[in-house]
């Protein structure tokens, strides 16, 4: 499967341990891009097939793949 962006929310009571949660996620296959303790968020990329694995990591509240979209090429006939 292809790599996709992941947004992972850490449980409220694990905010102080966000670095440990990030390390556990990294060991499971997440490529960490950013850790944002204030918002209990870890951002990274990974194979989309690992979402269930990440959900089972202690301290993880939610795992959401990042949505992406592509606008069509500019065309006078298509309003943008």
PDB file as gemmi writes it, atoms N, CA and C in Angstrom:
CRYST1    1.000    1.000    1.000  90.00  90.00  90.00 P 1                      
ATOM      1  N   UNK A   1       0.839  -1.192   0.000  1.00  0.00           N  
ATOM      2  CA  UNK A   1       0.000   0.000   0.000  1.00  0.00           C  
ATOM      3  C   UNK A   1       0.880   1.250   0.000  1.00  0.00           C  
ATOM      4  N   UNK A   2       0.314   2.337  -0.426  1.00  0.00           N  
ATOM      5  CA  UNK A   2       1.065   3.590  -0.538  1.00  0.00           C  
ATOM      6  C   UNK A   2       1.138   4.326   0.796  1.00  0.00           C  
ATOM      7  N   UNK A   3       2.206   5.101   0.956  1.00  0.00           N  
ATOM      8  CA  UNK A   3       2.326   5.931   2.154  1.00  0.00           C  
ATOM      9  C   UNK A   3       1.317   7.067   2.096  1.00  0.00           C  
ATOM     10  N   UNK A   4       0.706   7.332   3.241  1.00  0.00           N  
ATOM     11  CA  UNK A   4      -0.241   8.436   3.367  1.00  0.00           C  
ATOM     12  C   UNK A   4       0.107   9.229   4.615  1.00  0.00           C  
ATOM     13  N   UNK A   5      -0.329  10.477   4.656  1.00  0.00           N  
ATOM     14  CA  UNK A   5      -0.143  11.289   5.847  1.00  0.00           C  
ATOM     15  C   UNK A   5      -1.064  10.810   6.955  1.00  0.00           C  
ATOM     16  N   UNK A   6      -0.589  10.868   8.178  1.00  0.00           N  
ATOM     17  CA  UNK A   6      -1.374  10.451   9.342  1.00  0.00           C  
ATOM     18  C   UNK A   6      -1.393  11.570  10.374  1.00  0.00           C  
ATOM     19  N   UNK A   7      -2.552  11.772  10.977  1.00  0.00           N  
ATOM     20  CA  UNK A   7      -2.686  12.693  12.098  1.00  0.00           C  
ATOM     21  C   UNK A   7      -3.138  11.849  13.280  1.00  0.00           C  
ATOM     22  N   UNK A   8      -2.314  11.821  14.311  1.00  0.00           N  
ATOM     23  CA  UNK A   8      -2.583  10.975  15.473  1.00  0.00           C  
ATOM     24  C   UNK A   8      -2.777  11.853  16.696  1.00  0.00           C  
ATOM     25  N   UNK A   9      -3.897  11.627  17.380  1.00  0.00           N  
ATOM     26  CA  UNK A   9      -4.218  12.374  18.585  1.00  0.00           C  
ATOM     27  C   UNK A   9      -3.869  11.503  19.788  1.00  0.00           C  
ATOM     28  N   UNK A  10      -3.159  12.088  20.744  1.00  0.00           N  
ATOM     29  CA  UNK A  10      -2.739  11.385  21.952  1.00  0.00           C  
ATOM     30  C   UNK A  10      -3.782  11.630  23.046  1.00  0.00           C  
ATOM     31  N   UNK A  11      -4.028  10.620  23.871  1.00  0.00           N  
ATOM     32  CA  UNK A  11      -4.989  10.751  24.968  1.00  0.00           C  
ATOM     33  C   UNK A  11      -4.595  11.906  25.883  1.00  0.00           C  
ATOM     34  N   UNK A  12      -5.610  12.575  26.416  1.00  0.00           N  
ATOM     35  CA  UNK A  12      -5.391  13.771  27.235  1.00  0.00           C  
ATOM     36  C   UNK A  12      -4.445  13.503  28.407  1.00  0.00           C  
ATOM     37  N   UNK A  13      -4.623  12.381  29.088  1.00  0.00           N  
ATOM     38  CA  UNK A  13      -3.781  12.091  30.253  1.00  0.00           C  
ATOM     39  C   UNK A  13      -2.378  11.612  29.874  1.00  0.00           C  
ATOM     40  N   UNK A  14      -2.101  11.456  28.582  1.00  0.00           N  
ATOM     41  CA  UNK A  14      -0.770  11.039  28.115  1.00  0.00           C  
ATOM     42  C   UNK A  14      -0.005  12.186  27.452  1.00  0.00           C  
ATOM     43  N   UNK A  15      -0.531  13.396  27.546  1.00  0.00           N  
ATOM     44  CA  UNK A  15       0.113  14.553  26.902  1.00  0.00           C  
ATOM     45  C   UNK A  15       1.575  14.689  27.324  1.00  0.00           C  
ATOM     46  N   UNK A  16       1.858  14.499  28.599  1.00  0.00           N  
ATOM     47  CA  UNK A  16       3.237  14.627  29.089  1.00  0.00           C  
ATOM     48  C   UNK A  16       4.142  13.528  28.519  1.00  0.00           C  
ATOM     49  N   UNK A  17       3.549  12.422  28.083  1.00  0.00           N  
ATOM     50  CA  UNK A  17       4.311  11.294  27.539  1.00  0.00           C  
ATOM     51  C   UNK A  17       4.284  11.251  26.012  1.00  0.00           C  
ATOM     52  N   UNK A  18       3.970  12.368  25.367  1.00  0.00           N  
ATOM     53  CA  UNK A  18       3.804  12.363  23.911  1.00  0.00           C  
ATOM     54  C   UNK A  18       5.060  11.882  23.179  1.00  0.00           C  
ATOM     55  N   UNK A  19       6.238  12.181  23.711  1.00  0.00           N  
ATOM     56  CA  UNK A  19       7.476  11.723  23.058  1.00  0.00           C  
ATOM     57  C   UNK A  19       7.593  10.198  23.115  1.00  0.00           C  
ATOM     58  N   UNK A  20       7.165   9.604  24.234  1.00  0.00           N  
ATOM     59  CA  UNK A  20       7.196   8.142  24.348  1.00  0.00           C  
ATOM     60  C   UNK A  20       6.181   7.497  23.409  1.00  0.00           C  
ATOM     61  N   UNK A  21       5.002   8.117  23.291  1.00  0.00           N  
ATOM     62  CA  UNK A  21       3.990   7.612  22.361  1.00  0.00           C  
ATOM     63  C   UNK A  21       4.531   7.705  20.932  1.00  0.00           C  
ATOM     64  N   UNK A  22       5.168   8.835  20.603  1.00  0.00           N  
ATOM     65  CA  UNK A  22       5.745   9.021  19.268  1.00  0.00           C  
ATOM     66  C   UNK A  22       6.810   7.958  18.987  1.00  0.00           C  
ATOM     67  N   UNK A  23       7.620   7.667  19.978  1.00  0.00           N  
ATOM     68  CA  UNK A  23       8.665   6.646  19.809  1.00  0.00           C  
ATOM     69  C   UNK A  23       8.037   5.276  19.552  1.00  0.00           C  
ATOM     70  N   UNK A  24       6.975   4.955  20.283  1.00  0.00           N  
ATOM     71  CA  UNK A  24       6.282   3.677  20.075  1.00  0.00           C  
ATOM     72  C   UNK A  24       5.685   3.594  18.674  1.00  0.00           C  
ATOM     73  N   UNK A  25       5.109   4.705  18.211  1.00  0.00           N  
ATOM     74  CA  UNK A  25       4.540   4.743  16.862  1.00  0.00           C  
ATOM     75  C   UNK A  25       5.629   4.583  15.806  1.00  0.00           C  
ATOM     76  N   UNK A  26       6.768   5.209  16.058  1.00  0.00           N  
ATOM     77  CA  UNK A  26       7.892   5.110  15.123  1.00  0.00           C  
ATOM     78  C   UNK A  26       8.383   3.664  15.025  1.00  0.00           C  
ATOM     79  N   UNK A  27       8.417   2.982  16.163  1.00  0.00           N  
ATOM     80  CA  UNK A  27       8.827   1.576  16.179  1.00  0.00           C  
ATOM     81  C   UNK A  27       7.852   0.698  15.402  1.00  0.00           C  
ATOM     82  N   UNK A  28       6.589   1.135  15.318  1.00  0.00           N  
ATOM     83  CA  UNK A  28       5.556   0.382  14.588  1.00  0.00           C  
ATOM     84  C   UNK A  28       5.508   0.744  13.105  1.00  0.00           C  
ATOM     85  N   UNK A  29       6.292   1.764  12.685  1.00  0.00           N  
ATOM     86  CA  UNK A  29       6.360   2.078  11.263  1.00  0.00           C  
ATOM     87  C   UNK A  29       5.949   3.476  10.848  1.00  0.00           C  
ATOM     88  N   UNK A  30       5.632   4.350  11.807  1.00  0.00           N  
ATOM     89  CA  UNK A  30       5.273   5.726  11.465  1.00  0.00           C  
ATOM     90  C   UNK A  30       6.541   6.555  11.277  1.00  0.00           C  
ATOM     91  N   UNK A  31       6.603   7.312  10.200  1.00  0.00           N  
ATOM     92  CA  UNK A  31       7.715   8.234   9.957  1.00  0.00           C  
ATOM     93  C   UNK A  31       7.273   9.596  10.498  1.00  0.00           C  
ATOM     94  N   UNK A  32       7.779   9.963  11.671  1.00  0.00           N  
ATOM     95  CA  UNK A  32       7.359  11.178  12.364  1.00  0.00           C  
ATOM     96  C   UNK A  32       7.838  12.410  11.602  1.00  0.00           C  
ATOM     97  N   UNK A  33       6.918  13.332  11.354  1.00  0.00           N  
ATOM     98  CA  UNK A  33       7.260  14.613  10.743  1.00  0.00           C  
ATOM     99  C   UNK A  33       7.239  15.729  11.779  1.00  0.00           C  
ATOM    100  N   UNK A  34       6.279  15.641  12.712  1.00  0.00           N  
ATOM    101  CA  UNK A  34       6.141  16.703  13.706  1.00  0.00           C  
ATOM    102  C   UNK A  34       5.372  16.182  14.913  1.00  0.00           C  
ATOM    103  N   UNK A  35       5.792  16.631  16.082  1.00  0.00           N  
ATOM    104  CA  UNK A  35       5.091  16.340  17.326  1.00  0.00           C  
ATOM    105  C   UNK A  35       4.674  17.675  17.927  1.00  0.00           C  
ATOM    106  N   UNK A  36       3.382  17.810  18.242  1.00  0.00           N  
ATOM    107  CA  UNK A  36       2.851  19.076  18.748  1.00  0.00           C  
ATOM    108  C   UNK A  36       2.208  18.817  20.115  1.00  0.00           C  
ATOM    109  N   UNK A  37       3.003  18.874  21.196  1.00  0.00           N  
ATOM    110  CA  UNK A  37       2.485  18.555  22.525  1.00  0.00           C  
ATOM    111  C   UNK A  37       1.281  19.407  22.946  1.00  0.00           C  
ATOM    112  N   UNK A  38       1.298  20.676  22.629  1.00  0.00           N  
ATOM    113  CA  UNK A  38       0.201  21.566  23.042  1.00  0.00           C  
ATOM    114  C   UNK A  38      -1.152  21.065  22.542  1.00  0.00           C  
ATOM    115  N   UNK A  39      -1.165  20.467  21.360  1.00  0.00           N  
ATOM    116  CA  UNK A  39      -2.411  19.981  20.772  1.00  0.00           C  
ATOM    117  C   UNK A  39      -2.536  18.462  20.810  1.00  0.00           C  
ATOM    118  N   UNK A  40      -1.624  17.803  21.543  1.00  0.00           N  
ATOM    119  CA  UNK A  40      -1.626  16.346  21.706  1.00  0.00           C  
ATOM    120  C   UNK A  40      -1.604  15.631  20.358  1.00  0.00           C  
ATOM    121  N   UNK A  41      -0.864  16.184  19.402  1.00  0.00           N  
ATOM    122  CA  UNK A  41      -0.900  15.695  18.028  1.00  0.00           C  
ATOM    123  C   UNK A  41       0.472  15.242  17.541  1.00  0.00           C  
ATOM    124  N   UNK A  42       0.471  14.136  16.824  1.00  0.00           N  
ATOM    125  CA  UNK A  42       1.664  13.627  16.157  1.00  0.00           C  
ATOM    126  C   UNK A  42       1.315  13.515  14.675  1.00  0.00           C  
ATOM    127  N   UNK A  43       2.168  14.079  13.837  1.00  0.00           N  
ATOM    128  CA  UNK A  43       1.945  14.069  12.391  1.00  0.00           C  
ATOM    129  C   UNK A  43       3.063  13.265  11.739  1.00  0.00           C  
ATOM    130  N   UNK A  44       2.693  12.409  10.812  1.00  0.00           N  
ATOM    131  CA  UNK A  44       3.702  11.621  10.124  1.00  0.00           C  
ATOM    132  C   UNK A  44       3.143  10.959   8.883  1.00  0.00           C  
ATOM    133  N   UNK A  45       3.936  10.075   8.298  1.00  0.00           N  
ATOM    134  CA  UNK A  45       3.503   9.305   7.133  1.00  0.00           C  
ATOM    135  C   UNK A  45       3.758   7.832   7.387  1.00  0.00           C  
ATOM    136  N   UNK A  46       2.944   7.015   6.735  1.00  0.00           N  
ATOM    137  CA  UNK A  46       3.090   5.578   6.902  1.00  0.00           C  
ATOM    138  C   UNK A  46       2.260   4.854   5.857  1.00  0.00           C  
ATOM    139  N   UNK A  47       2.485   3.573   5.765  1.00  0.00           N  
ATOM    140  CA  UNK A  47       1.662   2.714   4.930  1.00  0.00           C  
ATOM    141  C   UNK A  47       0.238   2.740   5.492  1.00  0.00           C  
ATOM    142  N   UNK A  48      -0.740   2.908   4.634  1.00  0.00           N  
ATOM    143  CA  UNK A  48      -2.128   3.006   5.089  1.00  0.00           C  
ATOM    144  C   UNK A  48      -2.618   1.726   5.763  1.00  0.00           C  
ATOM    145  N   UNK A  49      -1.965   0.615   5.523  1.00  0.00           N  
ATOM    146  CA  UNK A  49      -2.348  -0.640   6.150  1.00  0.00           C  
ATOM    147  C   UNK A  49      -1.986  -0.742   7.622  1.00  0.00           C  
ATOM    148  N   UNK A  50      -1.252   0.239   8.147  1.00  0.00           N  
ATOM    149  CA  UNK A  50      -0.817   0.195   9.551  1.00  0.00           C  
ATOM    150  C   UNK A  50      -1.725   0.977  10.498  1.00  0.00           C  
ATOM    151  N   UNK A  51      -2.821   1.518  10.003  1.00  0.00           N  
ATOM    152  CA  UNK A  51      -3.707   2.326  10.852  1.00  0.00           C  
ATOM    153  C   UNK A  51      -4.152   1.543  12.081  1.00  0.00           C  
ATOM    154  N   UNK A  52      -4.571   0.304  11.910  1.00  0.00           N  
ATOM    155  CA  UNK A  52      -5.007  -0.523  13.037  1.00  0.00           C  
ATOM    156  C   UNK A  52      -3.895  -0.755  14.046  1.00  0.00           C  
ATOM    157  N   UNK A  53      -2.680  -0.918  13.563  1.00  0.00           N  
ATOM    158  CA  UNK A  53      -1.525  -1.104  14.442  1.00  0.00           C  
ATOM    159  C   UNK A  53      -1.306   0.138  15.293  1.00  0.00           C  
ATOM    160  N   UNK A  54      -1.414   1.313  14.682  1.00  0.00           N  
ATOM    161  CA  UNK A  54      -1.214   2.562  15.417  1.00  0.00           C  
ATOM    162  C   UNK A  54      -2.311   2.775  16.461  1.00  0.00           C  
ATOM    163  N   UNK A  55      -3.533   2.375  16.152  1.00  0.00           N  
ATOM    164  CA  UNK A  55      -4.646   2.535  17.103  1.00  0.00           C  
ATOM    165  C   UNK A  55      -4.432   1.707  18.362  1.00  0.00           C  
ATOM    166  N   UNK A  56      -3.660   0.625  18.248  1.00  0.00           N  
ATOM    167  CA  UNK A  56      -3.439  -0.249  19.401  1.00  0.00           C  
ATOM    168  C   UNK A  56      -2.291   0.215  20.303  1.00  0.00           C  
ATOM    169  N   UNK A  57      -1.572   1.262  19.907  1.00  0.00           N  
ATOM    170  CA  UNK A  57      -0.456   1.764  20.715  1.00  0.00           C  
ATOM    171  C   UNK A  57      -1.002   2.472  21.954  1.00  0.00           C  
ATOM    172  N   UNK A  58      -0.434   2.176  23.111  1.00  0.00           N  
ATOM    173  CA  UNK A  58      -0.870   2.798  24.363  1.00  0.00           C  
ATOM    174  C   UNK A  58      -0.728   4.313  24.280  1.00  0.00           C  
ATOM    175  N   UNK A  59      -1.787   5.024  24.653  1.00  0.00           N  
ATOM    176  CA  UNK A  59      -1.770   6.479  24.655  1.00  0.00           C  
ATOM    177  C   UNK A  59      -2.370   7.109  23.412  1.00  0.00           C  
ATOM    178  N   UNK A  60      -2.671   6.307  22.393  1.00  0.00           N  
ATOM    179  CA  UNK A  60      -3.250   6.839  21.156  1.00  0.00           C  
ATOM    180  C   UNK A  60      -4.767   6.915  21.301  1.00  0.00           C  
ATOM    181  N   UNK A  61      -5.314   8.102  21.041  1.00  0.00           N  
ATOM    182  CA  UNK A  61      -6.765   8.299  21.096  1.00  0.00           C  
ATOM    183  C   UNK A  61      -7.400   8.068  19.724  1.00  0.00           C  
ATOM    184  N   UNK A  62      -6.870   8.729  18.691  1.00  0.00           N  
ATOM    185  CA  UNK A  62      -7.407   8.562  17.340  1.00  0.00           C  
ATOM    186  C   UNK A  62      -6.282   8.559  16.310  1.00  0.00           C  
ATOM    187  N   UNK A  63      -6.551   7.905  15.187  1.00  0.00           N  
ATOM    188  CA  UNK A  63      -5.638   7.892  14.046  1.00  0.00           C  
ATOM    189  C   UNK A  63      -6.476   8.235  12.817  1.00  0.00           C  
ATOM    190  N   UNK A  64      -6.077   9.299  12.126  1.00  0.00           N  
ATOM    191  CA  UNK A  64      -6.804   9.711  10.922  1.00  0.00           C  
ATOM    192  C   UNK A  64      -5.838   9.872   9.761  1.00  0.00           C  
ATOM    193  N   UNK A  65      -6.133   9.234   8.642  1.00  0.00           N  
ATOM    194  CA  UNK A  65      -5.323   9.508   7.459  1.00  0.00           C  
ATOM    195  C   UNK A  65      -5.645  10.908   6.943  1.00  0.00           C  
ATOM    196  N   UNK A  66      -4.644  11.615   6.450  1.00  0.00           N  
ATOM    197  CA  UNK A  66      -4.869  12.950   5.906  1.00  0.00           C  
ATOM    198  C   UNK A  66      -5.554  12.827   4.556  1.00  0.00           C  
ATOM    199  N   UNK A  67      -6.548  13.662   4.354  1.00  0.00           N  
ATOM    200  CA  UNK A  67      -7.246  13.688   3.072  1.00  0.00           C  
ATOM    201  C   UNK A  67      -6.478  14.569   2.096  1.00  0.00           C  
ATOM    202  N   UNK A  68      -6.428  14.148   0.865  1.00  0.00           N  
ATOM    203  CA  UNK A  68      -5.799  14.951  -0.177  1.00  0.00           C  
ATOM    204  C   UNK A  68      -6.764  15.062  -1.347  1.00  0.00           C  
ATOM    205  N   UNK A  69      -6.606  16.107  -2.116  1.00  0.00           N  
ATOM    206  CA  UNK A  69      -7.429  16.275  -3.305  1.00  0.00           C  
ATOM    207  C   UNK A  69      -6.636  17.040  -4.350  1.00  0.00           C  
ATOM    208  N   UNK A  70      -7.066  16.935  -5.575  1.00  0.00           N  
ATOM    209  CA  UNK A  70      -6.389  17.593  -6.682  1.00  0.00           C  
ATOM    210  C   UNK A  70      -7.422  18.339  -7.512  1.00  0.00           C  
ATOM    211  N   UNK A  71      -7.202  19.621  -7.700  1.00  0.00           N  
ATOM    212  CA  UNK A  71      -8.069  20.400  -8.572  1.00  0.00           C  
ATOM    213  C   UNK A  71      -7.742  20.082 -10.024  1.00  0.00           C  
ATOM    214  N   UNK A  72      -8.739  20.183 -10.894  1.00  0.00           N  
ATOM    215  CA  UNK A  72      -8.449  19.955 -12.314  1.00  0.00           C  
ATOM    216  C   UNK A  72      -7.592  21.089 -12.864  1.00  0.00           C  
ATOM    217  N   UNK A  73      -6.949  20.833 -13.989  1.00  0.00           N  
ATOM    218  CA  UNK A  73      -6.169  21.872 -14.648  1.00  0.00           C  
ATOM    219  C   UNK A  73      -7.074  23.045 -15.004  1.00  0.00           C  
ATOM    220  N   UNK A  74      -6.485  24.226 -15.049  1.00  0.00           N  
ATOM    221  CA  UNK A  74      -7.248  25.417 -15.415  1.00  0.00           C  
ATOM    222  C   UNK A  74      -7.820  25.250 -16.819  1.00  0.00           C  
ATOM    223  N   UNK A  75      -9.082  25.622 -16.954  1.00  0.00           N  
ATOM    224  CA  UNK A  75      -9.763  25.534 -18.241  1.00  0.00           C  
ATOM    225  C   UNK A  75     -10.814  26.630 -18.277  1.00  0.00           C  
ATOM    226  N   UNK A  76     -10.889  27.350 -19.359  1.00  0.00           N  
ATOM    227  CA  UNK A  76     -11.858  28.440 -19.475  1.00  0.00           C  
ATOM    228  C   UNK A  76     -13.290  27.940 -19.347  1.00  0.00           C  
ATOM    229  N   UNK A  77     -13.538  26.691 -19.653  1.00  0.00           N  
ATOM    230  CA  UNK A  77     -14.890  26.135 -19.612  1.00  0.00           C  
ATOM    231  C   UNK A  77     -15.281  25.628 -18.225  1.00  0.00           C  
ATOM    232  N   UNK A  78     -14.300  25.516 -17.343  1.00  0.00           N  
ATOM    233  CA  UNK A  78     -14.555  24.993 -16.002  1.00  0.00           C  
ATOM    234  C   UNK A  78     -14.282  26.093 -14.985  1.00  0.00           C  
ATOM    235  N   UNK A  79     -15.334  26.547 -14.265  1.00  0.00           N  
ATOM    236  CA  UNK A  79     -15.108  27.595 -13.262  1.00  0.00           C  
ATOM    237  C   UNK A  79     -14.291  27.057 -12.087  1.00  0.00           C  
ATOM    238  N   UNK A  80     -13.467  27.942 -11.511  1.00  0.00           N  
ATOM    239  CA  UNK A  80     -12.652  27.526 -10.368  1.00  0.00           C  
ATOM    240  C   UNK A  80     -12.780  28.487  -9.238  1.00  0.00           C  
TER     241      UNK A  80                                                      
END                                                                             
